[in-house]
Amino acid sequence: MFGCDDPVPGEIGGVILTIESIESEEDGKGVEIESLEVHYDRVEAIHRNEPDSEARPVVLDTVDRDILMFNRPEREILVAQFQVPIGYVEQIRIFPTTVFVHLEDGSTEELEPNTPALPSWEQTGWKITHHEDGLFEIEEDELTGVRGLLDFDDRFVPPSNSGNRASSDDPGNPNIPDNPGNPAGTQGQGSDTAQAATGWKVKPTLPAEEWQVNPLPHEPGVYADQLTIVFDDHVDRDRIDELNAAIDASVILNLPGSQWYRIKLPASINFEEAFEYYDQFRGDIIAIMPGINLGLGQIVPEEIEAAAENYELANLPQAWELASDHDPRGFVGSHDVTVAVFDTGLDLTHPDIYRNVKLNQENLPRDLFDTDGDGEPNIEDFDCDPPADEALDIEAGNGMITFRDLECEENKDKLWIDGEPPTPTDILASDDWMEELQDPRTEQFGDRLFIDELVGWNILSGSNDPTDVRYHGTTVSSVIGAEGMNVDEEGEPFGIAGVSWRVSLLPIRGNLLRFDPPELRDDPEQFEPADAVPHEAFEYAIRFADARGVDVLNISLGFTFESNALGFDRKCGREDIKGVVKNISPDLLADGFDEAVKAYDSLLDDPTDMLIVIASGNAAYDGDDQEVLHLPAQPMREVEELRDSMMVVGSIESEARRAAHSNYGSNYVDIYAPGVGWRVLTPPNPGEDETWEEENPWWECEDQRPHVCGNISGTSFAAPVVSGVAALMISMDESLRGDPDQLRQILLETGNETPGVEWCPFRLDDAPPGIVLDAEAAIEEVLP
């Protein structure tokens, strides 16, 4: 037996054997079966040295093991991991000792291996055979995955009233009814011979196919250095962690609502040793099997498939499970938490995100919401979401008006526009919603009035319409807060899943700073920090968002400046990087840095109450290098009122390695998060507009679909992952609100270390490691 760090020596390969249960499309034989329990004492293979050479049996395993299978297609059950001589395998045979069928009514039936007129698996075993009559090739020191397919409905022969049993391969045989002739549970382990002769029976031959070994996180397959363990119902997580800690193992994934756990083994122990260790605790453990990638589809639907690896890299599925278990209704996130997004705005009509747009309670129009004439909105009269839940003893509403409330049927005659639930764009165009109100929290800004600021603000036009026309802000916002587990009109999974499925998003529209103003590229000596990052825009974004009670501010905008003292080889050969102004003199660069620090220092008189999350930039530069300046992150870090309230985020990709595009630096980047290959929300059909690429030069979307785009990369999409996790943390622990330093510390302390990079052949020293976001660990830390 061997694990990934302990390959077998010599001319030996390996097989990881899986049996997958398949649910038939039509109800038929076997529908009463809940699970199948198999105990076996050995596994053999029919082996050939060459495809046409003589076949011979080879014993692969003689350890007493068990299989526990459920009659549901999402339960792929691994049997074991075996050494096999190199060559070809024609069949793998499992020799059961006892087999039990657990029925849905709670009863148990023992299978009889020697029913007349059916092949005996007592003598021949269960045969796992290539479904195309081919051979499984075994290569030296390589693992081959073999997946046997067991169809519960077609592969099981139920009890019959007739003792004269013929083969179930004959579909015309009248002695094999579609429904069992005997009631479930009438034949137990004490059945006499006549009953046993017609009892439950499984066919001995299963079709099989190859199964990927050590797959990517979003792909199906099996892992050589992991176990799947099914714990008994009485075993809690503390006990599981105790058992794992004794051998330095750890939980990777817990299938939601179950006792199925995927366990990561340390390099110091192989599969066989780990099995023997866990086998001591059979009072706590039902089954022990090699580690299968259970798949994200059991946690969220196919809306996250295109970017599933990113969710796994940050341990988001596990974090969602913890958040869902914590909330009485199973929600992931809360509208009570506000994330401001300082960017290019937001598509206010996008069907996968507009319900999470922040609706300013202070500016709700009194003509619509003041039902008792006291001059204040009566929120409770319109607050219908979430609906009441008698089983949980929860009344309807959450104390605020959201766009989900506006969709309630009971608000149809009061708040709908032209017979339809309004989107943010609809209410901005409605005279009934525009009452020229100003949020009293913004009165401190003097003569800069923010009238009818209902769903965000447009700094560029000074208006209440933050509609996105360049869509960078929409893509960023979708990573933070696109709805999760929602469906379209046909009931199919729709869009994507953001990090926080319920959240209040406050769009603040500013410049797309990576490309404005372009004249700096032609004449870099005209460099002024205000040209790249307008001070007025940041003053609004930081001061106003803080005054509005924002919990997290995401800034995925920035600009990188390079001194002409920086050598070409330090940039890893990347000659033309978007968002970079080159060849600025060192003195001018230093002066620009000092000017920027002074500008940002004037933004706040006191430390901010919100966590500010900033993208590190995509120039592949060392942010600690004095010949590089990235605005706004570097000078903002020098401001005392901001230093403990901000996090600079870099990008990682597969295997948690720093992404090639990401800026880095141990004193510059605080934390890394997935930033490669994101699936994001977009306008309906961006590629159909001839001017699209010209107006949106950052756009590099592949696989365009209506409202969704795949394969977007950059630190712009790593930062919102951190913002979304911070929002989830606050939704679970109210004490974190207004304490950005505590949020920051938890995110850093619960993170994992990322390796450096090896892709850069021109740089003398690779980037040092950094901290990688671990959403699951962060959420666990804030659980009450």
Salt bridges, closest charged atoms under 4 A:
GLU20 OE1 - ARG147 NH1 3.07
GLU37 OE2 - HIS39 NE2 2.84
GLU37 OE1 - HIS102 NE2 2.70
ASP41 OD1 - ARG42 NH1 3.98
GLU44 OE2 - ARG42 NE 3.02
ASP61 OD2 - ARG65 NH1 3.20
ASP66 OD2 - ARG282 NH1 3.02
GLU74 OE2 - ARG72 NE 3.54
GLU74 OE2 - ARG75 NH1 3.72
GLU90 OE1 - ARG48 NH2 2.48
GLU132 OE2 - HIS131 NE2 3.51
ASP169 OD1 - LYS203 NZ 2.39
GLU209 OE2 - ARG147 NH2 2.00
ASP225 OD2 - LYS264 NZ 3.20
ASP232 OD2 - HIS234 ND1 2.73
ASP241 OD1 - ARG237 NE 2.95
GLU242 OE2 - ARG239 NH1 3.30
GLU272 OE1 - ARG65 NH2 3.24
ASP279 OD1 - ARG282 NE 2.62
ASP284 OD1 - HIS234 NE2 2.97
ASP284 OD2 - ARG239 NE 2.88
ASP336 OD2 - ARG737 NH1 3.42
ASP343 OD1 - HIS472 ND1 2.70
ASP385 OD2 - ARG502 NH1 3.27
GLU407 OE2 - ARG355 NE 2.88
ASP439 OD2 - ARG441 NH2 2.84
ASP439 OD2 - ARG548 NE 3.90
GLU453 OE1 - ARG548 NE 2.83
GLU483 OE2 - ARG355 NH1 2.87
GLU483 OE1 - ARG404 NH2 3.10
ASP516 OD2 - ARG470 NH1 3.66
GLU539 OE1 - ARG448 NH2 3.77
GLU539 OE2 - ARG543 NH1 3.14
ASP551 OD1 - ARG737 NE 2.85
ASP625 OD2 - ARG570 NH2 2.98
GLU653 OE2 - ARG657 NH1 3.82
ASP670 OD2 - ARG637 NH2 2.77
ASP670 OD1 - ARG744 NH2 3.09
GLU700 OE2 - LYS578 NZ 2.95
ASP703 OD2 - ARG705 NH1 2.11
GLU734 OE1 - ARG737 NH1 2.39
GLU780 OE2 - ARG237 NH2 3.94
